[in-house]
Amino acid sequence: MIKVGVIGAGGKMGSAVMAAVESAPDLELTALIDPIVDSLAPGRDLVRAESLSELNDGDADVLVDFSTPDAVNGHLLEGIERGFHMVVGTTGLRDDVLDNVRVAAGKGGNVVIAANFALGAVLLMGFAQHAAKYFDGVEIIELHHDKKLDAPSGTALATARHISQGRSEVDKGALHDATSKISLDGARGARTEDGITIHSVRLPGLVAHEEVIFGNPGETLTLRHDSYDRSSFMPGVLLAIRSVETRPGLTVGLEHLISD
Ligand SMILES: NC(=O)c1ccc[n+]([C@@H]2O[C@H](COP(=O)([O-])OP(=O)(O)OC[C@H]3O[C@@H](n4cnc5c(N)ncnc54)[C@H](O)[C@@H]3O)[C@@H](O)[C@H]2O)c1
């Protein structure tokens, strides 16, 4: 049995992870970590901690983090150092933290980070990387619920990296934008350092959605993925929990677990 602790257990993703872990015969939900932990799973015999520092080392083998962009950076470094294997879905990770995690991971615990645990989103990134070789223009539109704290989404940033990789493989060069007059700030979205435009939409009713539109003279190709429900992320999260112990160091992206 793999003992699993959930960081951010009181959140939308955290509660879905708790239910998914409890329904898996080879996993045991042992610990909940969240500042609001007292109100969670009343009457259940589980370790409860308001912060990671309150958790004892033997309370879990794997910690799954779906907390906040501010909190996750500290969790990662502390968790690895204390020997917990970490599965991280929280988005908004800082690049400098990722660099430190790359060095630290494996010395203590291993780490799997995925900006998106939904199979369809992972496939979309792969398709986008392939399509990027054949189209002159591309823009990303990501759409999420209105409680999301970070923008653009981690999935959109990861998708942009895949597109850049595809374009660089065939020397596509710089993306072209003829806009010379912007009468409203942000009208053309945000640009990654490789010049890929990302537009972020936030609305009640949405869950997690992404569209990548490729353009060539006379044609467009649209790739779209929709997570209608948080259950879409759970098979990927469970796969990461089961895999992290045997993947030394840092793994970024669910695609590495699926293709192995
Ligand atoms: N990788 C993926 O597939 C995927 C999918 C959906 C959401 N996400 C990301 O997961 C994160 C959580 O999303 P959500 O919708 O569940 O958010 P949420 O606001 O519903 O839940 C966040 C939870 O974290 C808790 N929290 C805050 N600070 C904490 C701390 N220091 N320690 C422990 N817990 C703390 C909060 O009390 C809350 O219960 C976001 O970053 C979101 O972008 C990732």
The ligand as an ORCA input file, in Angstrom:
! r2SCAN-3c Opt
* xyz 0 1
  N      -2.285     19.964    -12.890
  C      -3.590     19.853    -13.121
  O      -4.051     18.964    -13.849
  C      -4.532     20.834    -12.462
  C      -5.917     20.731    -12.648
  C      -6.744     21.626    -11.988
  C      -6.193     22.588    -11.148
  N      -4.838     22.669    -11.014
  C      -4.191     23.621    -10.100
  O      -4.326     23.114     -8.774
  C      -4.292     24.182     -7.837
  C      -5.477     24.060     -6.887
  O      -6.678     24.261     -7.598
  P      -8.116     24.214     -6.869
  O      -9.103     24.596     -7.907
  O      -8.289     22.924     -6.149
  O      -7.950     25.404     -5.803
  P      -8.765     25.658     -4.468
  O      -8.667     27.122     -4.187
  O     -10.138     25.051     -4.568
  O      -7.970     24.842     -3.328
  C      -6.727     25.225     -2.803
  C      -6.608     24.638     -1.395
  O      -5.281     24.860     -0.925
  C      -5.356     25.198      0.439
  N      -4.133     25.875      0.864
  C      -3.823     27.184      0.784
  N      -2.593     27.397      1.327
  C      -2.141     26.186      1.743
  C      -0.953     25.757      2.407
  N       0.024     26.606      2.727
  N      -0.822     24.440      2.692
  C      -1.795     23.561      2.363
  N      -2.946     23.918      1.758
  C      -3.110     25.219      1.448
  C      -6.614     26.073      0.536
  O      -7.082     26.168      1.884
  C      -7.560     25.302     -0.381
  O      -8.281     24.321      0.362
  C      -4.270     25.459     -8.690
  O      -2.948     25.909     -8.819
  C      -4.795     24.998    -10.040
  O      -4.318     25.803    -11.114
  C      -4.006     21.817    -11.646
*
